[in-house]
């Protein structure tokens, strides 16, 4: 009898085909131990394959579970995209459910979306792991208007990131103009509660100034789980998810 400790990153093997960036954490799979009879005729690779097969089947069942439908293909693009709008709106909806109606807007970093497209039709749980393989969590920050402007200038300089429908602005000469939050112009001294992944709140993508924000609320809510729950809510309501371009970020000629 041989006792081998399984440290099988099934989600990583099956779905995480990309490299992890600093301060982003790949999905974890609990390690387990399993005893089995060693056949001397099996190679080392065959032994490992035999060992992990039951776990792989279980994971495949979970990841292949259909959780809902997209009306059409969603695409990753800048400055606005259907994929980005889905992600940011799902995060915003989760934040409102978590914290009430005081959320100004939600932001998802562009690089955090790890697939270029998701086909229309049935969507599986595994597809959400492909889209968001990192264990990033939802964070609330209270920013004043000047800090909000600095954040929006940053994401604009990088071509535009996904933002929720409650935030709208135009890009002119690579600068944000006409910023409106819930239909009102941005005010320098007003405090805005925003929601974003902990990767950004922790200074990822050169956003070090966010680490100095004193009013911060961390949560255990995974960003990926927010996406899954958003789809499931639509499914339970008997409707498909239908992200659309709505001009929340537009380029002024």
C-alpha positions in Angstrom: 0.0 0.0 0.0 1.3 3.4 -0.9 0.0 6.7 0.6 0.5 9.6 -1.9 -0.6 13.1 -1.0 -2.7 14.6 -3.7 -2.0 18.3 -4.4 -4.0 18.4 -7.6 -4.8 21.8 -8.8 -7.7 20.5 -10.9 -9.2 23.9 -11.5 -5.8 25.2 -12.6 -5.2 22.2 -14.9 -8.6 22.3 -16.4 -9.3 26.0 -16.5 -6.4 28.2 -15.5 -4.4 28.4 -18.7 -3.0 31.8 -17.9 -0.3 33.3 -15.7 -1.1 34.8 -12.4 -0.2 38.5 -11.9 1.2 39.9 -8.6 -1.4 40.2 -5.8 -3.9 38.0 -7.6 -4.5 34.6 -6.3 -5.4 31.5 -8.3 -8.4 29.4 -7.2 -7.5 26.9 -4.6 -8.4 23.3 -4.4 -8.2 21.5 -1.1 -5.4 18.9 -0.9 -6.4 15.4 0.2 -4.8 12.1 0.9 -5.7 8.8 -0.7 -4.5 5.3 -0.4 -4.5 2.9 -3.3 -2.8 -0.4 -4.4 0.3 0.1 -6.4 0.5 -1.9 -9.6 4.1 -2.5 -10.4 3.2 -2.5 -14.1 2.0 1.1 -13.9 4.2 4.0 -14.8 4.5 7.0 -12.4 2.3 9.1 -14.8 -0.3 6.3 -15.0 -0.3 6.0 -11.2 -1.0 9.7 -10.7 -3.7 9.6 -13.5 -5.4 6.6 -11.8 -5.3 8.4 -8.5 -6.7 11.7 -9.6 -9.4 10.3 -12.0 -12.2 10.2 -9.4 -11.5 13.8 -8.3 -11.3 14.9 -11.9 -14.7 13.4 -12.7 -16.2 15.1 -9.7 -14.7 18.5 -10.6 -15.8 18.1 -14.2 -19.3 17.5 -13.1 -19.3 20.7 -11.1 -17.6 22.8 -13.7 -19.8 21.5 -16.5 -23.0 22.5 -14.7 -25.1 24.9 -16.7 -26.0 28.0 -14.6 -27.8 30.1 -17.2 -27.7 31.6 -20.7 -26.3 34.6 -22.5 -28.5 35.9 -25.2 -25.5 36.3 -27.5 -21.7 36.2 -27.4 -20.1 38.7 -25.0 -16.7 40.2 -26.0 -13.8 41.7 -24.1 -12.8 45.1 -25.6 -12.0 48.7 -24.7 -13.1 51.3 -23.7 -16.5 49.5 -23.2 -17.5 46.0 -24.0 -20.4 43.6 -23.3 -18.1 41.4 -21.2 -16.9 44.3 -19.2 -20.5 45.6 -18.7 -21.6 42.1 -17.5 -18.7 41.9 -15.0 -19.1 45.4 -13.6 -22.9 45.3 -13.4 -22.8 41.9 -11.7 -20.3 43.3 -9.1 -22.4 46.4 -8.6 -25.6 44.3 -8.1 -23.8 42.1 -5.5 -22.4 45.2 -3.7 -25.9 46.7 -3.5 -27.3 43.5 -2.0 -24.4 43.4 0.4 -24.3 47.1 1.5 -27.6 48.7 0.5 -28.3 51.5 -2.1 -25.3 53.7 -1.2 -23.0 52.3 -3.9 -21.7 54.9 -6.3 -20.2 52.5 -8.9 -18.3 49.3 -9.4 -15.0 48.8 -11.3 -13.4 45.6 -12.6 -9.8 45.7 -13.8 -9.6 44.9 -17.5 -6.7 42.5 -17.1 -8.7 40.5 -14.6 -11.0 39.2 -17.3 -9.0 36.2 -18.7 -10.9 35.2 -21.8 -11.6 37.2 -25.0 -15.1 36.0 -25.5 -17.9 33.8 -24.1 -20.3 32.3 -26.7 -24.0 33.0 -26.5 -26.2 30.2 -25.2 -25.7 28.0 -22.2 -23.1 29.2 -19.7 -21.4 26.8 -17.3 -19.8 27.3 -13.9 -16.5 26.4 -15.4 -16.7 29.2 -17.9 -16.9 31.7 -15.0 -13.7 30.1 -13.6 -12.1 30.7 -17.0 -13.2 34.3 -17.0 -12.1 35.0 -13.4 -9.6 32.4 -12.3 -8.3 34.5 -9.4 -9.5 34.4 -5.8 -10.1 38.1 -5.7 -12.6 39.5 -3.3 -15.0 42.4 -3.2 -13.8 45.5 -1.3 -15.6 48.8 -0.5 -13.7 52.1 -0.5 -14.9 55.6 0.4 -13.3 58.1 -2.0 -13.7 61.8 -2.2 -14.4 63.3 -5.6 -10.7 64.2 -6.2 -9.7 60.6 -5.6 -12.5 59.3 -7.8 -11.2 61.6 -10.6 -7.7 60.3 -10.1 -8.9 56.7 -10.3 -10.9 57.4 -13.5 -8.0 59.2 -15.1 -5.9 56.1 -14.3 -8.2 53.6 -16.0 -8.8 56.0 -18.9 -5.0 56.2 -19.5 -5.1 52.4 -19.8 -7.8 52.4 -22.4 -10.8 52.0 -20.2 -11.9 49.4 -17.7 -15.3 47.8 -17.0 -17.5 50.2 -15.0 -21.0 49.8 -13.8 -23.9 51.6 -15.6 -24.1 54.1 -12.7 -20.8 55.7 -13.9 -20.7 57.4 -17.3 -18.1 59.6 -19.0 -16.4 60.5 -22.2 -12.8 60.2 -23.3 -11.4 63.2 -25.0 -7.7 63.6 -25.9 -7.1 60.5 -23.6 -8.7 62.3 -20.6 -12.1 61.7 -18.9 -14.7 64.5 -19.3 -18.3 64.8 -18.3 -18.1 62.4 -15.5 -21.5 61.5 -14.0 -22.4 59.2 -11.2 -26.1 58.2 -11.0 -26.7 61.1 -13.4 -25.1 63.8 -11.3 -21.8 65.5 -12.1 -18.8 64.5 -10.0 -18.3 66.7 -7.0 -14.7 67.1 -5.6 -15.6 67.1 -1.9 -18.4 64.6 -2.0 -17.7 61.1 -0.6 -18.4 58.2 -2.9 -18.6 54.5 -1.9 -17.2 52.3 -4.6 -16.7 48.6 -5.0 -13.8 46.9 -6.7 -11.6 43.8 -6.5 -9.1 43.6 -3.7 -6.3 43.3 -6.3 -6.9 46.9 -7.2 -7.6 48.1 -3.7 -4.3 46.6 -2.7 -2.4 48.7 -5.2 -2.4 46.4 -8.2 -1.9 48.0 -11.7 0.1 50.9 -10.1 -2.9 52.1 -8.0 -0.8 52.5 -4.9 -2.7 55.6 -3.8 -5.7 53.4 -3.1 -3.8 51.6 -0.3 -3.7 54.8 1.6 -7.5 55.1 1.7 -8.5 54.9 5.4 -12.2 54.1 4.9 -12.1 50.5 3.6 -14.3 47.5 4.1 -13.0 44.1 3.1 -15.3 41.2 2.4 -15.1 37.4 1.9 -17.2 37.7 -1.3 -15.4 36.3 -4.3 -15.7 38.4 -7.5 -16.3 35.2 -9.4 -19.1 34.2 -7.1 -20.7 37.5 -7.8 -20.7 36.7 -11.5 -22.2 33.2 -10.9 -24.9 34.5 -8.6 -25.8 37.2 -11.0 -26.4 34.7 -13.8 -28.3 32.4 -11.4 -30.6 35.2 -10.4 -31.5 35.7 -14.1 -32.0 32.0 -14.5 -34.3 31.7 -11.5 -36.3 34.7 -12.9 -36.6 32.8 -16.2 -34.6 35.3 -18.3 -31.3 35.2 -20.1 -28.4 37.5 -19.3 -28.2 40.2 -22.0 -25.3 42.6 -21.6 -25.4 45.5 -24.0 -23.2 48.4 -25.0 -24.9 51.5 -23.6 -22.3 54.3 -24.0 -21.2 54.4 -20.4 -17.7 55.1 -21.6 -17.5 56.7 -25.0 -14.8 58.4 -27.1 -15.5 62.0 -28.1 -14.0 62.9 -31.5 
